[in-house]
């Protein structure tokens, strides 16, 4: 080719480079979309973080990416999720001290990723961290902070086992991915908080229900005596709910104990009105239907006057002035 003929090699090479760059950018955008999707839809934290670590490993073409979060005392970071290529040593559960760690000092001061070349031999790192880098054969490292608001929640470690340079574009992409991780952490934390609140509410409701059952049992204590005899001392006010409970307990007790008589002692009732009297009559009628007798004790003079003035027909119910007399009469009859 003569010197005067134009060369197409340079423009073709340049075009090819542009195509490769566009393909890389498209792959990065697609990976970022998948990271955002994992972060925004996951309610289970660990699988979401593992998926994000996998996407980052593919973007940066590295064999290992790990996510570490602060422990409660914020003195250490613990690796809770990672991506590992086959045959790579796991770092799950590794604890990384914050004190004396120049990586954490840099991140807290600069609020941006820190890149390190040959961290396995970097004397600035504390020995345990250098040993971790040696086990993982880390040749180049980028540590990306994950923030929730103004609080540093954890870090993403991107480990290359061959020397490489993480440039500004790499750091910017990693920070965008870290925002997605932050969203995932915050969302799962909110979800966990809601689930905890619901669990606490269910637990409280169960306790309240148990307390109500215990109070109900205490408020209608059915006492079995000899010779198929049951005694129910009533104390406190009787509303519709308690009236229904009294009837259910008595009927169940009569059936269970094969009782022939039930003594209802109303000494502890503060008030007898038409409503309460009607409840007592209905209870006696129900007990009679299953073959037992209802006896009323503890009727004070003023209560007797009230029942008469109300016109309540109590003829179906035998009565005694005291519980002791009723029990004595029934035992003597037997």
C-alpha positions in Angstrom: 0.0 0.0 0.0 1.4 3.4 -1.0 1.9 6.2 1.5 -0.7 8.2 -0.4 -3.5 5.6 0.1 -5.7 6.2 3.2 -5.6 3.6 5.9 -8.9 2.1 7.3 -7.1 0.2 10.1 -7.1 3.0 12.6 -10.8 4.0 12.2 -11.8 0.3 12.3 -9.8 -0.3 15.4 -11.3 2.8 17.0 -14.8 1.6 16.1 -14.2 -1.8 17.5 -13.0 -0.3 20.8 -16.2 1.8 20.9 -18.4 -1.3 20.4 -16.6 -3.2 23.1 -17.0 -0.2 25.5 -20.7 0.0 24.7 -21.1 -3.7 25.3 -19.3 -3.3 28.6 -21.5 -0.4 29.6 -24.6 -2.3 28.6 -23.5 -5.3 30.7 -22.9 -3.0 33.7 -26.3 -1.3 33.3 -28.0 -4.7 33.1 -26.0 -5.9 36.2 -27.0 -2.7 38.1 -30.6 -3.3 37.2 -30.4 -6.9 38.6 -28.7 -5.5 41.7 -31.5 -3.0 42.2 -34.1 -5.6 41.6 -32.5 -7.9 44.2 -32.3 -5.1 46.7 -35.8 -3.8 46.2 -37.7 -7.1 46.2 -36.0 -9.3 48.7 -37.3 -9.8 52.2 -34.7 -12.3 53.1 -31.5 -10.4 53.5 -28.8 -13.1 53.0 -29.9 -14.4 49.6 -30.3 -10.8 48.3 -26.8 -9.9 49.4 -25.4 -13.1 47.9 -27.1 -12.2 44.6 -25.6 -8.7 44.7 -22.1 -10.1 45.5 -22.5 -12.4 42.5 -23.4 -9.6 40.1 -20.5 -7.5 41.3 -18.1 -10.3 40.8 -19.3 -10.7 37.2 -19.0 -6.9 36.6 -15.5 -6.7 37.9 -14.5 -10.2 36.8 -13.1 -11.2 40.1 -13.4 -14.5 41.9 -14.7 -13.2 45.2 -16.9 -10.5 46.7 -17.9 -10.3 50.3 -20.4 -8.2 52.3 -19.6 -7.4 56.0 -21.9 -5.6 58.5 -21.2 -4.1 61.8 -21.9 -6.0 65.0 -24.1 -4.5 67.7 -21.1 -3.0 69.5 -19.7 -1.6 66.3 -16.3 -2.8 67.3 -16.1 -5.5 64.5 -17.5 -6.2 61.1 -18.7 -9.8 60.3 -18.8 -11.2 56.8 -22.4 -12.4 56.3 -22.6 -13.0 52.5 -20.2 -13.6 49.7 -19.6 -14.8 46.2 -16.9 -17.3 45.6 -15.6 -18.9 42.5 -15.0 -22.7 42.7 -12.1 -23.6 44.9 -11.8 -20.2 46.6 -11.5 -20.1 50.5 -14.6 -18.8 52.2 -14.6 -15.8 54.5 -18.1 -16.2 55.9 -18.1 -15.5 59.6 -14.8 -13.7 59.6 -14.7 -10.8 62.0 -12.7 -7.7 61.1 -11.7 -5.4 63.8 -12.5 -1.7 63.3 -9.9 -0.3 65.8 -6.4 0.0 64.1 -7.9 -0.7 60.7 -6.7 1.9 58.2 -9.3 0.9 55.7 -12.1 1.7 58.1 -10.3 4.9 59.1 -10.1 6.0 55.5 -13.7 5.2 54.7 -15.0 7.0 57.7 -12.9 10.0 57.0 -13.3 10.2 53.2 -16.7 8.5 52.8 -15.6 6.8 49.6 -14.2 3.5 48.6 -10.6 2.6 49.4 -8.4 0.8 46.9 -5.4 -1.2 48.0 -2.7 -2.8 45.9 -1.2 -6.0 47.4 -3.1 -5.9 50.7 -1.6 -9.2 51.8 1.7 -7.5 52.3 0.6 -4.1 53.3 2.1 -3.4 56.7 -0.5 -0.8 57.5 -3.1 -3.6 57.9 -3.3 -5.4 61.3 -1.9 -9.0 61.1 -5.3 -10.8 61.3 -6.5 -8.8 58.2 -3.3 -9.4 56.3 -3.7 -13.1 57.1 -7.2 -13.0 55.7 -5.9 -11.4 52.5 -3.2 -14.0 52.2 -5.7 -16.9 52.6 -7.9 -15.3 49.9 -4.8 -14.6 47.7 -6.0 -11.0 47.3 -3.7 -9.1 45.0 -5.9 -6.0 44.7 -8.8 -4.9 46.9 -11.6 -2.3 46.7 -13.6 -1.8 49.9 -16.9 0.0 49.4 -18.8 1.6 52.3 -22.5 0.9 52.7 -24.3 3.7 54.4 -27.8 3.9 55.8 -28.4 7.6 56.2 -25.4 8.9 58.0 -24.5 5.6 59.7 -22.0 3.3 58.2 -23.7 -0.1 58.1 -21.1 -2.2 56.5 -18.7 -2.7 53.6 -18.4 -4.6 50.3 -15.0 -6.1 49.7 -14.2 -6.8 46.0 -11.1 -9.0 45.8 -9.0 -9.5 42.7 -6.4 -12.3 42.8 -4.4 -10.7 40.0 -3.0 -7.1 40.2 -5.4 -4.6 38.7 -6.4 -1.0 39.0 -9.8 0.0 40.2 -10.4 3.4 38.5 -12.9 6.2 39.3 -15.6 4.6 37.1 -15.2 1.3 39.0 -15.6 3.2 42.3 -18.6 5.1 41.1 -20.4 1.9 40.0 -19.5 0.2 43.3 -21.0 3.2 45.2 -24.2 2.9 43.1 -24.4 -0.8 44.0 -23.8 0.1 47.6 -26.8 2.3 47.6 -28.8 -0.7 46.5 -27.3 -2.8 49.3 -28.3 0.0 51.7 -31.9 -0.2 50.4 -31.9 -4.0 50.9 -30.5 -3.6 54.4 -33.1 -1.0 55.3 -36.0 -2.8 53.7 -35.2 -6.1 55.4 -34.6 -4.3 58.7 -38.0 -2.6 58.3 -39.6 -5.9 57.3 -37.9 -7.6 60.3 -39.1 -4.8 62.6 -42.7 -5.2 61.3 -42.5 -9.0 61.7 -41.1 -8.6 65.2 -43.9 -6.1 66.0 -46.5 -8.5 64.7 -45.0 -11.4 66.6 -44.9 -9.3 69.8 -48.5 -8.3 69.2 -49.6 -11.9 68.7 -47.7 -12.9 71.8 -49.4 -10.1 73.8 -52.8 -11.1 72.4 -52.1 -14.7 73.4 -51.1 -13.6 76.9 -54.2 -11.5 77.2 -56.4 -14.3 75.9 -54.8 -16.6 78.5 -55.3 -14.0 81.2 -58.9 -13.7 80.2 -59.3 -17.4 80.3 -57.7 -17.6 83.7 -59.8 -14.7 85.0 -62.9 -16.3 83.5 -62.0 -19.6 85.2 -61.5 -17.8 88.5 -64.7 -15.8 88.1 -66.7 -19.0 87.6 -65.0 -21.6 89.9 -66.9 -24.9 89.7 -66.2 -26.9 92.9 -67.1 -30.6 92.8 -68.1 -32.1 96.2 -69.0 -35.7 97.0 -72.1 -37.5 96.0 -72.4 -35.9 92.5 -72.7 -32.4 93.8 -71.3 -29.2 92.3 -71.0 -25.7 93.9 -70.6 -22.5 91.9 -70.0 -19.3 94.1 -70.7 -16.2 92.1 -68.8 -13.0 92.9 -68.9 -9.7 91.1 -71.1 -8.4 88.3 -72.8 -10.7 85.8 -73.0 -9.4 82.2 -74.2 -11.2 79.1 -70.7 -12.6 78.3 -70.2 -13.9 81.8 -73.7 -15.3 81.9 -73.1 -17.3 78.8 -69.8 -18.6 80.3 -71.6 -19.5 83.6 -74.1 -21.6 81.7 -71.5 -23.3 79.5 -69.3 -24.1 82.5 -72.2 -25.5 84.5 -73.5 -27.6 81.7 -70.1 -29.0 80.9 -69.4 -29.6 84.7 -72.7 -31.5 85.2 -71.9 -33.7 82.2 -68.3 -34.3 83.3 -69.1 -35.1 86.9 -72.5 -36.7 86.3 -73.8 -34.3 88.9 -77.3 -34.6 90.2 -77.4 -31.1 91.8 -75.7 -27.8 91.3 -75.6 -25.2 94.1 -75.3 -21.6 92.9 -74.3 -19.3 95.7 -75.1 -15.6 95.1 -73.8 -14.2 98.3 -71.1 -12.3 96.5 -73.3 -10.7 93.8 -73.6 -7.0 94.5 -76.8 -6.6 92.5 -79.7 -8.8 91.5 -81.9 -7.2 88.8 -84.3 -8.6 86.2 -81.4 -9.4 83.9 -79.5 -11.4 86.4 -82.6 -13.2 87.7 -83.6 -14.2 84.1 -80.1 -15.6 83.6 -80.4 -17.7 86.8 -83.8 -19.0 85.6 -82.5 -19.9 82.1 -79.4 -21.6 83.6 -81.6 -23.7 85.9 -83.9 -24.7 83.0 -80.9 -25.7 80.9 -79.5 -27.8 83.8 -82.8 -29.4 84.4 -82.9 -30.5 80.7 -79.8 -32.6 81.3 -81.2 -34.2 84.5 -79.8 -32.1 87.3 -81.3 -29.8 89.9 -80.3 -26.2 90.5 -80.3 -24.8 94.1 -79.8 -21.2 94.9 -78.1 -20.1 98.2 -77.1 -16.8 99.7 -80.3 -14.8 99.0 -80.2 -11.8 101.3 -83.5 -10.3 102.5 -83.1 -7.2 100.3 -82.4 -9.6 97.3 -85.5 -11.6 98.1 -87.6 -8.3 98.2 -86.1 -7.3 94.8 -86.9 -10.6 93.2 -90.5 -10.5 94.5 -91.0 -6.9 93.4 -89.6 -7.8 89.9 -92.1 -10.6 89.6 -89.5 -13.2 88.8 -90.8 -16.7 88.9 -88.2 -18.6 90.9 -90.4 -21.6 91.8 -88.4 -23.9 89.6 -85.3 -23.2 91.7 -85.0 -24.4 95.3 -83.3 -22.0 97.6 -81.5 -22.0 101.0 -80.4 -19.1 103.1 -76.8 -20.3 103.2 -74.5 -22.6 101.3 -73.8 -24.7 104.4 -77.5 -25.5 104.8 -77.9 -26.5 101.2 -74.9 -28.8 101.3 -76.1 -30.3 104.6 -79.6 -30.9 103.2 -78.3 -32.5 100.0 -75.8 -34.7 101.8 -78.5 -35.8 104.3 -80.8 -36.6 101.4 -78.2 -38.8 99.8 
